[in-house]
Amino acid sequence: MSDLFEARAEEIRRRSAPLADRMRPRTLNDFVGQPHILGPGKLLRRAIEADRVTSLILYGPPGTGKTTLARIIANTTESEFATLNAVLAGVRDIREKIAEAQERLRLHGRRTILFVDEVHRFNKAQQDALLPHVENGTVVFVGATTENPYFEVNKALVSRSRVFELRSLAEEDLVGVATSALQDEDRGFGARRVRVDDNALAHLVRTANGDARSLLNALELAVETTPPGEDQAIHVDMAVAEDSIQRRAVLYDKEGDAHFDTISAFIKSLRGSDPDAALYWLAKMVYAGEDPRFILRRMLIFASEDVGLADPRAVTVAASCAQAFDYVGMPEGQFHLAECCLYLATAPKSNSVMAFFDALAHVRKEPSGDVPNPLKDASRDKEGLGHGKGYKYPHAYREGYVPEQYLPEEMQGLYFYQPRNMGYEQTVAARLEAWRKRDREESLEKRVRRYGESGDA
């Protein structure tokens, strides 16, 4: 009788559970996304299908399927599946799970997979209670975390586990998740008349930012709070979608004109040294769901293309902000986006690195000049051909500089690099002008000497 009541209670719980919980995939074939670790032939998929899962840590942003994947392992394996939450479970709870696993292994020869959610919250006492039993095989450890395990999870656990990174779901994956929820008659809204406008669904998908749980929560709120119309159908339009997810839609298509026009406005605001405009366009892109790494890549390019040697630290700042963003992710990564934006907008500007493309154009259209003999490699044929003979080693001179012919003979006096009188490049310009002046004087003296020798002859 108790089993009957328990089954009834479970049925009620299942039907009243949130849509995101009801729509959890139950098999690997239903799982959405993560082809890099779960595609055909991939190691983790083979291990799950063969019931040969070893200790592992699932790492990734919220809503990417870490807990769902753990439940799929539970449905697939013949092992007992036990769960703990690192925040709620104490050492006593861990020891109870271990004792149950030991008894199960001793009496039935059945192993236990222990799933630990939010494993980055494990303290040393919890780790000490678990670690020996992971090592001796009493339990197979499966951990889930939103934090980088190489920084935030106990190193002893990481060293005994394979780490698999789950990535934010692509928009097409999220569209598939929403479509499945709208069509599934048992777990979703398939038994009800629900019509969702394309632009409303697109807004929900973009705003979910790769998080399937967030998308399904917003979709459920939209459907459950919208009264049926005269045709008894629930109509989710843009206004309902905006209200359900509490974010206004902005005109922004990541594959269309709005994408290219907005990033163009952002770069031109940086180039024009307008920090306020640059922040505005940055905020619009972030709000609309633009990939922050795309923005950071563009700022990395800008740091060399438009700031350049006027402030050589700009590329270091941009690279550091990009690295920091990868470490912390969103939403805290917005601080690094803003810092990089403000630094580049307020930095002195120089595009003198474009000199490279002048040199490249010269190489393409002019015959290749011979390497001057003093610059040739002397390590192989100095004795036979005299390569490297006459080379002046700059460090042997007091100023670390000596006039020398570094370009082919026919290119002498040709300059590609023209430094600007801005920021640090002011110093470069003064130094380079002094060197070039000495080069010109040295070249003039050589020509005079050659002229005199030919005249004497």
Secondary structure as GFF3:
##gff-version 3
##sequence-region A 1 457
A	DSSP	alpha_helix	2	16	.	.	.	ID=ss1
A	DSSP	alpha_helix	19	22	.	.	.	ID=ss2
A	DSSP	three_ten_helix	28	30	.	.	.	ID=ss3
A	DSSP	alpha_helix	35	38	.	.	.	ID=ss4
A	DSSP	alpha_helix	43	49	.	.	.	ID=ss5
A	DSSP	beta_strand	56	59	.	.	.	ID=ss6
A	DSSP	alpha_helix	66	76	.	.	.	ID=ss7
A	DSSP	beta_strand	80	85	.	.	.	ID=ss8
A	DSSP	alpha_helix	91	108	.	.	.	ID=ss9
A	DSSP	beta_strand	112	117	.	.	.	ID=ss10
A	DSSP	three_ten_helix	119	121	.	.	.	ID=ss11
A	DSSP	alpha_helix	124	135	.	.	.	ID=ss12
A	DSSP	beta_strand	139	145	.	.	.	ID=ss13
A	DSSP	alpha_helix	149	152	.	.	.	ID=ss14
A	DSSP	alpha_helix	155	159	.	.	.	ID=ss15
A	DSSP	beta_strand	162	165	.	.	.	ID=ss16
A	DSSP	alpha_helix	171	183	.	.	.	ID=ss17
A	DSSP	beta_strand	194	196	.	.	.	ID=ss18
A	DSSP	alpha_helix	198	208	.	.	.	ID=ss19
A	DSSP	alpha_helix	212	224	.	.	.	ID=ss20
A	DSSP	beta_strand	234	236	.	.	.	ID=ss21
A	DSSP	alpha_helix	238	245	.	.	.	ID=ss22
A	DSSP	alpha_helix	257	271	.	.	.	ID=ss23
A	DSSP	alpha_helix	275	287	.	.	.	ID=ss24
A	DSSP	alpha_helix	292	302	.	.	.	ID=ss25
A	DSSP	pi_helix	303	307	.	.	.	ID=ss26
A	DSSP	three_ten_helix	308	310	.	.	.	ID=ss27
A	DSSP	alpha_helix	313	328	.	.	.	ID=ss28
A	DSSP	alpha_helix	334	346	.	.	.	ID=ss29
A	DSSP	three_ten_helix	352	354	.	.	.	ID=ss30
A	DSSP	alpha_helix	355	365	.	.	.	ID=ss31
A	DSSP	three_ten_helix	373	375	.	.	.	ID=ss32
A	DSSP	alpha_helix	378	385	.	.	.	ID=ss33
A	DSSP	three_ten_helix	394	396	.	.	.	ID=ss34
A	DSSP	three_ten_helix	409	411	.	.	.	ID=ss35
A	DSSP	alpha_helix	425	456	.	.	.	ID=ss36
###
